Amino acid sequence: MRVLTKWGDVPRFSNEQDEAEFWRETSLDSRLMNVSMLKTDNRDSITITLRFDPRMLARIKRLARSRYLNYQSMIKQWLSERLEKELG
């Protein structure tokens, strides 16, 4: 089994079958997960307000619950990952 040590090593998949096959043969290094969770520095955080469509927010909350996450933390993680990708 191959172990990924960088998020950049995850390829783009053309379909779900290719993705499923990739993850059957691949696991994530535990340090990779720890590093991605530590990227944000909450000492200088600022509170903002975002308006969401109620249905979208309900879907986000449901997804977060299924992953045993706080929905706000999950949104911050998504934004952090996207920012890294955009600036990458």
SEGU-356477 format. One record per residue: y, z, x of N, C-alpha, C in turn. Coordinates in steps of 0.1 Angstrom, whole numbers, padded with zeros to 4 digits, always signed. Each point is the difference from the previous one (the first is absolute). Layout:
BEGIN
YZXYZXYZX
...
***
This chain:
BEGIN
-0012+0000+0008+0012+0000-0008+0012+0000+0009
+0010-0008-0004+0012-0001+0008+0010+0010-0006
+0008+0006+0009+0010+0010-0003+0014-0005+0003
+0009+0000-0010+0013-0005+0002+0009+0012+0005
+0008-0004+0010+0009+0010+0006+0015-0003-0003
+0002-0012-0005+0014-0005-0004+0000-0007-0013
+0010+0004-0008+0001-0007-0013+0002-0015+0001
+0006-0004+0011+0002-0015+0002-0013-0007+0001
-0011+0006+0003-0013-0006+0001-0007-0003-0013
+0006+0004-0011-0005-0003-0013+0004-0014-0004
-0009-0010-0001+0004-0014-0003+0005-0001-0014
+0006-0012-0003+0003-0004-0014-0013-0006-0005
-0003+0003-0013-0012-0004-0005+0003-0011-0011
-0009-0010+0000+0002-0011-0010-0005+0003-0013
-0010+0010-0001-0005+0004-0013-0006+0014+0002
-0003+0006-0012-0006+0014+0000-0013+0001+0007
-0008-0011-0001-0013+0000+0006+0001+0001+0015
+0009-0007+0006+0002+0001+0015+0005+0014+0004
+0009+0005-0009+0005+0014+0003-0011+0010-0001
-0009-0001-0010-0011+0010-0002-0009-0001+0012
-0003-0012+0005-0009-0002+0011+0006+0006+0013
+0013-0002+0002+0007+0006+0012-0002+0015+0000
+0003+0006-0012+0000+0015+0000-0014+0006+0000
-0010-0008-0003-0014+0004+0001-0004+0002+0015
+0007-0008+0008-0004-0001+0014+0011+0008+0009
+0010+0005-0007+0012+0006+0008+0003+0014-0006
+0004+0009+0009+0005+0013-0004+0014+0002+0007
+0007+0010-0005+0013+0003+0007-0002+0012+0009
+0007-0001+0011+0000+0012+0009+0008+0011-0006
-0005+0012+0000+0007+0011-0007+0014+0002+0005
+0002-0003+0013+0014+0002+0006+0010-0010-0007
-0005-0012-0004+0009-0009-0006+0005+0005-0013
-0008+0007-0008+0005+0006-0013+0010+0011+0003
-0003+0008+0010+0009+0011+0004+0013-0004+0004
+0000-0011+0009+0013-0005+0005+0008-0006-0012
-0006-0007-0009+0008-0006-0011+0006+0010-0009
-0007+0012-0001+0005+0011-0009+0012+0007+0007
+0000+0000+0013+0010+0007+0008+0013-0008+0003
+0000-0012-0004+0011-0009+0004+0014+0005-0006
-0001+0006-0012+0013+0003-0006+0004+0014+0005
+0013+0002+0002+0006+0012+0004+0008+0006-0012
-0005+0010-0006+0006+0005-0012+0012+0010+0002
+0003+0003+0013+0011+0009+0003+0013-0006-0005
+0002-0012+0000+0013-0006-0004-0002-0009-0012
-0007+0005-0010-0002-0008-0012+0011+0000-0010
+0002-0010-0007+0011-0002-0010-0007-0002-0013
+0005+0006-0011-0005-0002-0013+0007-0012-0006
-0008-0010-0006+0006-0011-0007-0006-0001-0013
+0006-0008-0009-0005-0003-0013-0004-0014-0001
-0012-0003-0005-0005-0013-0003-0003-0001-0015
+0003-0011-0006-0004-0002-0014-0012-0009-0001
-0011+0005-0006-0012-0008-0002-0002-0003-0015
-0006-0011-0002-0006-0003-0014-0010+0011-0002
+0000+0006-0012-0009+0011-0003-0015-0004+0002
-0003-0012-0004-0014-0005+0002-0004-0001+0015
+0009-0005+0008-0002-0001+0014-0002+0014+0006
+0008+0009-0003-0001+0014+0005-0013+0006-0004
-0004-0002-0012-0013+0005-0005-0011-0006+0008
+0000-0013+0003-0010-0006+0008+0000+0006+0015
+0012+0002+0005+0001+0006+0014-0006+0014+0000
+0003+0008-0010-0005+0013-0001-0015+0000-0001
-0005-0009-0008-0015-0001-0003-0007-0003+0013
+0006-0010+0008-0006-0004+0012+0000+0011+0011
+0012+0007+0000+0001+0012+0009-0010+0010-0003
-0002+0003-0013-0010+0011-0004-0014-0004+0005
-0003-0013-0002-0013-0005+0004-0003+0001+0015
+0011+0001+0008-0001+0001+0014+0003+0015+0005
+0001+0009-0010+0003+0014+0003+0013+0001+0008
+0010-0007-0004+0013+0000+0007+0011+0004-0010
+0011+0005+0005+0012+0002-0008+0007-0014-0001
+0004-0004-0012+0005-0014-0001+0012-0003+0008
+0009+0011+0002+0012-0003+0007-0004-0002+0015
-0009+0008+0005-0005-0002+0014-0006-0014+0002
-0007-0004-0010-0007-0013+0001+0011-0011+0000
+0010+0001-0008+0011-0010+0000+0007+0000+0014
+0003+0012+0006+0006+0001+0013-0009-0007+0010
-0013+0003-0001-0009-0007+0010+0000-0015-0001
+0000-0005-0013+0001-0014-0002+0013-0006+0006
+0011+0007-0002+0013-0005+0005+0000+0000+0016
-0006+0011+0005-0001+0001+0015-0008-0011+0006
-0012-0003-0007-0008-0011+0005+0006-0013-0001
+0007-0003-0011+0007-0013-0002+0012-0001+0010
+0007+0011+0003+0011-0001+0009-0006-0003+0014
-0011+0006+0004-0006-0003+0013-0004-0015+0001
-0005-0005-0011-0005-0014-0001+0012-0009+0001
+0011+0003-0007+0012-0009+0001+0007+0000+0013
+0000+0012+0007+0006+0001+0013-0009-0003+0011
-0013+0000-0003-0011-0002+0010+0002-0010+0010
***
